[in-house]
Amino acid sequence: MKVIADASDFDRNSGNRLERLIFNHRLGLVIACALVSVFLAFHASRLVVNASFERMIPQSHPYIQHYLENKSDLRGLGNSVRIVVENTAGDIYDARFLKRFSAISDAVYLLPGVDRARMKSLMLPSVRWVEVTEVGFRDAPVVPADFDGSPQAIEALRANVRRGNLLGSLVATDQKSSMIFVPLLDAVADTGRALDYDRLSRSLDTGVRFQVKAASPPVLISMPGSRQIRRCSGEGSAECLDAWQAFRCAVTLRRCSRGVRQEGTGVKRAGGRAYR
């Protein structure tokens, strides 16, 4: 092939149509590539990882479609966190443990994004026992407002747990731990913004686990999925993600979605204790 030393001697009509389009319009092609690169870089800088609960579940499944159609009537049954607090030095019928458990429950109750109306905890007045008598129904909070941690109050609590049929739901079958059921809202009520799962996970890790440091007797907290929430939402999710970070987030989201699909119903275990 003849080498042309001077560009003015180059035959601009040589080659096929594609070659002529590229080599005869080099400047325009470079400018177009630069504009596309700027456009893509701008949108990449605004890339965020969305760990929305609805995006992590198989929306094509008929059960999920039925859930989404009736979502307004099923609040608190899908997107939720379960926190199990265990007394490692005995059972839950310990005044010091119950005091610490109450502090943990109050801390979780005040977190932004928590559906407080549907949150369930042994210490909340919304958790009640109901029984049928000869004169009708009787009901009362499992932990009454005047609970003082005395031996009499502890025995009354033990009876109320049996009355409320809470063994296996909010209280472990061996009665050494209790669970806090925390349903989550799609948006924070105060701001109207979508729930920040990364911030929620950090609040759980710092605020709730802070109560454990000074706990006496020692307690063990299990929050299945808490750290997965942070990984799914992405550390610093408002920042630009490179290809490797995006791949890792995609893999994590896939694992989280598989965990949601496999959760289903039946018996759950946390810390070796059985819960329904």
Secondary structure by P-SEA (a helix, b strand, c coil): ccccccccccccccccaaaaaaaacaaaaaaaaaaaaaaaaaaaaabbbbbccccccccccaaaaaaaaacccccccccbbbbbbbccccccccaaaaaaaaaaaaaaaacccccccccccccccccbbbbbccccccccccccccccccaaaaaaaaaaaaaaccccccccccccbbbbbbbbbcccccccccccaaaaaaaaaccccccccccccbbbbbbcaaaaaaaaacccccccccaaaaaaaaaaaaaaaaaaaacccccccccccccc
